[in-house]
Amino acid sequence: MQIKNLTCVECPMGCQIEAGVENGVAVYVKGNTCPRGKLYAENEVVRPLRVLTTSVKCVGGKMLPVKTDKPIPRDMMLSLMETINGVHPTLPVHTGDIVINDLYEGVNLIATKTELN
């Protein structure tokens, strides 16, 4: 069994978590103080998930901050950035607007700021 030590990032407590991994599966988790920490550790040792935050260039040159509306697998970020870099939204765009629908398995890329003309 492989032992992995993690610092949970799900809340400000930063619990020090130990996870036992066997055959690519978390078989135990200890050190978390809440259920979110347990789920974080189980995902982190098998297939880490992250919210992707970046910017895209709009038609006309303004930069628009965007993020995924749900976490995506960390190992998919670079390939998804190729798709993201190819999009150039037309203004106006409002906070929460979908910039790319279904970027990855039901995850959308959304605007995190309103940009007018």
C-alpha positions, 0 to 999 in steps of 0.5 A: 500500500502506498501512503500519501500525505496531503494538505486539504484545500477545501476550507481554511483549516488546512487539515493534514490528511493521510490517505492509503492507496491500493491499486489506484483506489483510496482505501482509507483516509484519516486526519480530515475534520469534515466529509469534504476533506475525505472526498478531497483526499479520495479524489486527489490520490486517484484523479485530482480535480481543479477549477480552471481559472484563466483569461480569454481575448475578446474580439477587439482585444479586451481580456475576459477572466473566465473559469470552469463552473465545476472542477475538471481533472488536473491532467486535462487542463493543458489540452482544454487550454488549447480549446479555450485559447481558440475562443474569442467572445464578442462583447458585451459579456456578463458575469456568469455567461457561458463562454464555452458550453460543455467544455468537458463532460458537462463542465462549462467555461463561464465569465467571471467579470462583466465586460462591456464594449 
